Amino acid sequence: MKLYDNALKSFEYNFFAYATLAIIGQSCLGSAAAMYTLSHGTSPIQMIQLSLIVLICMSVNTSIFAQLSARIIF
């Protein structure tokens, strides 16, 4: 629990730096996951997986852009 508290304090102190890195990292990770999913075809299962990938990535980026509390974003 101490590791979590220290990481959260660091995140809150450097919120804008970590938010910028999170947006870039999340966007790159999401696009790589989408590319990997689509490389295996376009069946309904892949489309459901793609929808989940987009939903998760967009929700993380939206929470950062909406400037929700640092605890929620972390």
LINBELWO-V480255 format. One line per field, one symbol per residue. ss: DSSP state (H for helix, E for strand, - for the rest). phi: phi as a letter, one per 20 degrees, with the letter a starting at -180 (. if undefined). A space follows every 50 residues. Layout:
ss: ???
phi: ???
This chain:
ss: -HHHHHHHHHHHH-HHHHHHHHHHHHHHHHHHHHHHHH-----HHHHHHH HHHHHHHHHHHHHHH----HHHH-
phi: .ffffffffffffdgffffffffffffffffffffffffeocfgffffff fffffffffffffffflfffffff
